[in-house]
Amino acid sequence: MKRQAASEQGGGAVWKMIYLARRNPALRPEEFAQAWSEHSALGRLCRNVGQRVKAVAQCSRHLQAHAAALSKDHDGVNLMVLAEREAGSAIWCDPETLAIMRPDEPRVFADYVRNFSLLCRQQVLRGSLCVDVLPQHKQVMLIGFLQRSDVWRGAAALPEICPLQWQSVALGLASRIVCNTIDEQPPSGYGYRHVVEWWFDSVEQAQAAAVSLDVSARAQDGEFGWGEHVFMLTEVTHARS
């Protein structure tokens, strides 16, 4: 699918803050989603967060999903749509956020959120180009963090087409494919180039796609190979807009 002009995607670039979370080890895996939702609720007390963040989807790891390619070292992926690119840096020094949300982060996560967050530019590769199409509660998603490098090579250009490996037979059942390209220097240990979302209509479809993932050495090579990667099968356990 050819890349669509920004004007076709609703009048401009869509910016996201995406983070790959590990829970506080004191929490059991089944307790994480609730603790995370409680943390997100604190954002309603921060006026500037409401102005800078347009929508949030908390995608918790599906605990019953099993496939060799899926990570069990992470617990969730947060997709946060920003009002503008500058919000991605302003939010970290906002006095309300520092006073209200940051002190609660160690209760929920293994580290402070800033240390595992990525600023990204979104491109829809399949599905509605409308920027208002955002994941809602219970949406099932396979999410891949792809092409990690310990030395960040700068933001790669968005792909002109949806790479074949990203739409193989089982992955091709996805109703929507979104590529988020990292657009600034990431935190240490999170040097990915793309975060890809595959949206599915059922857990069964997503599980089949996860099982089909080729993570051999051959599949990691090339411009749009997986490279070093993290895959998670998730379900949206909290969403707000």
C-alpha positions in Angstrom: 0.0 0.0 0.0 1.5 3.3 -1.0 2.2 5.9 1.6 -0.7 8.4 2.0 0.0 12.1 2.2 -0.3 13.7 5.6 -3.4 15.6 4.4 -5.1 12.2 3.8 -4.5 11.2 7.4 -6.4 14.1 8.8 -4.4 17.2 8.1 -1.0 16.6 9.6 1.5 14.2 11.3 0.2 12.1 14.2 2.7 12.0 17.1 2.7 9.3 19.8 4.5 8.6 23.0 4.8 4.9 23.2 6.3 3.0 26.1 7.2 -0.7 26.7 6.6 -1.4 30.4 7.8 -3.8 32.9 5.7 -4.0 36.1 7.0 -3.5 39.6 8.1 -7.0 40.6 6.0 -6.7 43.8 2.9 -6.9 41.6 1.6 -10.2 40.2 1.1 -10.2 36.4 -2.7 -10.3 36.9 -2.5 -7.3 39.2 -0.7 -5.0 36.7 -3.5 -3.8 34.5 -5.5 -2.6 37.5 -2.6 -0.8 39.1 -1.8 0.8 35.7 -5.3 2.0 35.3 -5.2 3.6 38.7 -2.0 5.3 37.8 -3.6 6.7 34.5 -6.5 8.1 36.5 -4.1 10.5 38.2 -3.7 12.2 34.8 -7.2 13.6 35.3 -5.7 15.7 38.2 -3.1 17.2 35.8 -4.6 20.0 33.7 -1.6 20.1 31.3 -1.8 16.4 30.6 -5.3 16.8 29.4 -4.2 19.5 27.0 -1.2 17.7 25.7 -2.6 14.1 25.4 -5.4 13.5 23.0 -6.0 9.7 23.7 -4.5 6.8 25.6 -4.7 3.1 25.1 -3.1 0.8 27.7 -2.4 -2.5 26.0 -1.7 -5.2 28.7 0.1 -8.4 27.8 -2.4 -11.2 27.2 -1.6 -13.7 29.9 -3.1 -16.7 28.2 -1.3 -16.1 24.9 1.5 -18.5 24.1 4.0 -18.4 21.2 7.7 -18.8 21.0 8.2 -15.3 19.6 6.2 -13.5 22.4 8.0 -11.7 25.2 7.2 -12.6 28.8 9.8 -10.0 30.0 7.4 -7.1 29.5 3.9 -6.4 30.8 2.3 -3.8 28.6 2.5 -1.2 25.9 1.1 2.3 26.3 0.0 4.2 23.1 -0.4 7.9 23.9 -1.5 10.2 21.1 -0.1 13.7 21.6 -1.7 17.0 20.7 1.6 18.0 19.0 5.2 16.9 18.8 6.4 19.4 21.4 4.2 17.8 24.0 6.5 14.8 24.0 9.2 16.8 25.7 7.1 19.3 27.6 5.2 16.6 29.5 8.4 15.4 31.3 9.0 18.8 33.0 5.4 19.7 33.7 5.1 20.6 37.4 1.8 18.8 37.9 3.0 15.6 36.3 6.2 15.7 38.4 4.2 16.3 41.6 1.3 13.9 41.0 2.1 11.1 38.5 5.9 10.6 38.8 5.8 9.7 42.5 3.3 6.9 41.8 5.4 5.4 39.0 7.6 3.1 41.2 4.4 1.6 42.6 3.4 0.3 39.2 6.5 0.0 37.0 10.0 -1.3 37.4 11.5 2.1 36.4 10.4 5.7 35.8 8.3 6.0 32.7 10.6 8.5 31.0 13.3 5.8 31.0 11.3 3.5 28.7 9.3 5.9 26.5 9.7 6.5 22.7 8.5 9.6 20.7 7.1 8.3 17.4 5.5 9.5 14.2 2.5 7.4 13.1 1.7 6.1 9.6 -1.3 3.8 8.8 -0.3 1.0 6.4 -3.7 -0.7 6.4 -7.2 0.2 7.4 -8.9 3.5 7.8 -6.6 6.5 7.5 -8.8 8.5 9.9 -6.7 9.7 12.8 -9.8 9.3 15.1 -9.6 5.5 14.7 -7.9 4.6 18.0 -7.9 1.3 19.9 -10.8 0.9 22.3 -11.3 -1.2 25.3 -10.9 -5.0 24.6 -9.2 -4.4 21.2 -6.7 -7.2 20.6 -3.3 -6.1 19.2 0.0 -7.8 18.3 2.7 -5.2 18.9 6.3 -5.4 17.7 9.2 -3.3 18.7 11.6 -3.8 15.7 15.2 -3.3 14.7 16.9 -2.5 17.9 20.4 -1.1 17.9 22.5 -0.2 20.9 23.8 2.7 18.9 20.7 4.6 17.6 21.0 5.3 13.9 18.6 8.2 13.7 15.0 8.1 12.7 14.4 5.9 9.6 12.1 7.1 6.9 8.6 5.6 7.1 8.2 2.7 4.6 6.7 3.6 1.2 4.8 0.3 1.3 3.8 -2.2 3.9 6.8 -4.6 3.8 5.8 -8.2 2.8 7.1 -9.7 6.1 4.7 -7.3 8.0 1.7 -8.7 6.1 2.5 -12.4 5.8 -0.4 -14.9 5.7 -1.5 -14.8 9.4 -0.4 -11.2 9.9 -2.4 -10.4 6.8 -5.6 -11.1 8.7 -5.0 -7.9 10.7 -7.8 -5.3 10.1 -5.4 -2.5 10.7 -1.6 -2.1 10.5 0.1 1.0 12.0 3.8 1.7 11.8 5.2 4.1 14.4 8.7 5.4 13.6 10.9 6.6 16.4 11.7 10.3 15.9 14.2 11.2 18.6 17.0 9.7 20.5 15.5 6.9 22.7 16.5 5.9 26.2 19.4 3.5 26.7 18.4 0.0 25.9 15.4 1.0 23.7 17.1 1.8 20.4 14.2 0.6 18.2 13.4 2.0 14.8 9.7 1.0 14.5 6.8 0.0 16.7 4.2 -1.8 14.6 0.6 -2.5 15.6 -1.4 -5.3 14.1 -5.1 -5.0 15.1 -7.2 -8.2 15.1 -10.9 -9.0 15.4 -10.3 -11.9 17.8 -7.7 -13.3 20.2 -7.6 -16.5 18.0 -6.5 -14.5 14.9 -3.9 -12.7 17.0 -2.6 -15.9 18.5 -2.3 -17.5 15.1 -0.3 -14.5 13.9 2.0 -14.7 16.9 2.5 -18.4 16.3 3.4 -17.8 12.7 6.0 -15.2 13.4 9.4 -16.1 11.8 12.1 -14.9 14.2 14.9 -16.9 12.6 18.2 -15.2 11.9 17.2 -14.9 8.2 14.0 -13.0 9.2 16.0 -10.5 11.2 18.0 -9.2 8.2 17.3 -6.6 5.7 15.8 -3.1 5.7 12.5 -4.2 7.1 13.5 -7.4 8.9 12.7 -7.8 12.5 16.2 -7.1 13.7 16.5 -7.4 17.5 12.9 -7.3 18.6 10.1 -7.6 21.2 6.7 -9.0 20.3 3.7 -8.8 22.6 0.1 -10.0 22.2 -2.0 -7.5 24.1 -5.5 -6.5 24.9 -6.5 -2.9 25.6 -7.4 -2.9 29.3 -7.9 0.9 29.7 -8.6 3.6 27.1 -9.6 7.2 27.2 -9.8 10.1 24.8 
